[in-house]
Amino acid sequence: MPKKEVKYMPREIFGPNEYSEYKKYLVGPLKSIKAIETTHSHTTIAYWIPPTTESDGRVCDDCGEKASFLLYDRDHMAQTSVNLWCEDHVNESFKTWLNEEK
């Protein structure tokens, strides 16, 4: 039986002491579009990545094209994941949230 592809899983999960590893995704131009969860033990925030030359290094986790959206997630064990998607592969909710912010 063929293996089912799972979308929207992080490419990498960073441990509590690996801030320098995922920090590179959070610098430069980002616009917060939705705080999905912000508690003491869990933070999930959706961002839009404006099209600039600074953001060229951020690529979609699904296809490798230039990313337009980023999802930052830090759980109760301080494990952090960063997901990146282009316009074609992002969940439609991200586009709705972005339009609500404009």
C-alpha positions in Angstrom: 0.0 0.0 0.0 1.4 3.4 -0.9 2.6 5.7 1.9 0.1 8.5 2.6 1.6 12.0 2.5 1.0 14.0 5.6 0.9 17.8 5.0 1.5 20.6 7.4 4.0 18.7 9.5 7.2 20.6 10.4 10.3 19.8 8.5 12.3 20.1 11.7 11.5 20.4 15.4 14.0 22.3 17.4 14.8 21.5 21.0 14.8 24.1 23.9 18.5 24.9 23.4 18.4 25.4 19.7 17.2 29.0 19.4 20.0 29.9 17.0 18.8 27.2 14.6 15.2 28.5 14.2 16.0 32.2 14.9 17.0 32.7 11.3 13.4 32.1 10.2 12.1 34.8 12.6 14.3 37.7 11.6 13.6 40.0 8.8 10.2 41.1 7.5 7.3 39.2 9.1 3.8 40.3 9.8 1.8 38.6 12.5 -1.6 37.7 11.1 -3.1 35.4 13.8 -2.2 34.5 17.3 -3.7 31.0 17.3 -2.7 30.2 20.9 -0.6 32.2 23.3 -0.5 30.7 26.8 2.3 30.2 29.3 2.9 26.7 28.0 2.1 26.9 24.3 2.5 29.6 21.6 1.3 29.3 18.0 1.4 32.3 15.7 0.8 32.6 12.0 2.8 35.1 10.0 2.7 36.5 6.5 6.1 37.0 4.8 6.1 40.2 2.7 7.8 39.7 -0.7 11.3 41.2 -0.2 14.8 40.2 -1.2 15.5 39.5 2.5 12.9 36.8 2.5 14.2 34.9 -0.5 15.9 32.3 1.7 12.6 31.1 3.1 11.1 28.3 0.9 7.9 26.3 1.0 8.2 23.0 2.9 6.1 21.3 0.2 7.5 22.5 -3.1 10.7 24.6 -2.5 9.2 27.8 -4.0 9.4 31.1 -2.2 7.4 31.0 1.0 4.7 33.5 1.8 3.5 32.2 5.1 5.1 30.9 8.3 3.7 29.1 11.3 5.7 29.3 14.6 4.8 26.8 17.2 6.4 26.3 20.6 4.9 23.6 22.9 4.9 23.0 26.6 8.2 21.2 26.4 9.9 24.2 24.7 10.1 22.3 21.4 9.7 24.7 18.5 8.7 24.0 14.9 8.6 26.4 12.0 6.5 25.6 9.0 6.8 27.5 5.7 4.3 27.5 2.8 3.9 29.3 -0.5 0.6 30.7 -1.7 -0.4 27.4 -3.4 0.3 25.1 -0.4 -0.9 27.1 2.6 -4.1 26.3 4.3 -6.8 28.7 3.1 -7.3 30.0 6.7 -4.0 31.8 6.5 -5.2 33.8 3.5 -8.4 34.6 5.3 -6.5 35.8 8.3 -4.3 37.9 6.2 -7.3 39.6 4.4 -8.8 40.3 7.8 -5.7 42.1 8.9 -5.7 44.4 5.8 
